[in-house]
Amino acid sequence: MIFVTGATGNIGSELVKLLVAKGEAVRVISRDEKKVSHLDPAVERVIGDRHDPSIVRKATQGADKVFMLAVLFDKNHEADRLLIEETKQAGAGQIVMVSSNAVRLEGNLIGRLHREKEELIEQSGVPWTFLHPGGFMSNSLQWAEAIKSQSKVFNPMGKGKTAPISPFDIAGVAAVALTSAGHVGKAYDLTGGESLSTPEQVEILSKVIGKPIECVDIPVEVAAERAIASGLPEPLVKSLAQLWEQVRTEAYTFYTDEVERLTGRQAQTFETWCREHRSAFV
């Protein structure tokens, strides 16, 4: 039995489909029963909150492996501490956690919070595998409103390049780590297969949706102010702004071929991801 947290998100939803296709027994948790009602009938569902010990105990009972999508901003890591402890008590043989490549960036809050969660797992004694992806292709969904209303994308990263990764590929690596041997104690740095600037990504998306999109360069400070005004927590925005500045100045370059090596197939292209999510932008 593989217990999957975050099953309604971009990564977890893909992982559930991959595991079911492999014939694995899968259990998920959700606070909202409607959000998991569409899943394959074979998937077990536990309805409740990850802060509730009785719910988490029920979800981990009998689980051989656990896929952990961290609750990033959570007082004293309460939900993740509970999950790790109950996983240990259940005798599960592995936790596969989606962390972040930002763990390698000194002084970055996103990286520090993920690393603290990794340390909790390491200290628990439960065998682990950590996934360290860079930026997600799905982050582009944040452009949708401005594209629909203004035909514009506001870009704080200049012409700096990243290698965004599809959540499908993160899920693919997670599925491999959960269902095959040799991954315990490993931390995998993950990216997509293409190094692209934001203007290049916007150009690809423009062609896919058949609509001109202007990529507007804005200062990091302005982007941060807008993000805070939109409701994002200020500590998160501060960490994002640090990443934006590093990409902009080409101080943050990150590319690996681990997706292809681990899954045996090429990483999904940004164009393919855009075609699959075209409806979000039109």
Protein Blocks (a to p, Z undefined) as FASTA:
>chain_A
ZZdehklmmklmmmmmmmmmnopacddddfblklmmmpcfklccdeddfklmklmmmmmg
opabdcddddfbaghhlmmmmmmmmmmmnopabdcddddfklmpghiaklmmmmmmmmmm
mmnopacddddddddfklmmmmmmmmmmnopacdfkljadcddddfklmmmmmmmmmmcg
hieoiacddddfbdcdfklmmmmmmmmnopacddddddfklmmmmmmmnopafklmmmmm
mmmmmmmnopaccddfklmmmnopacddfklmmmmmmmmmZZ
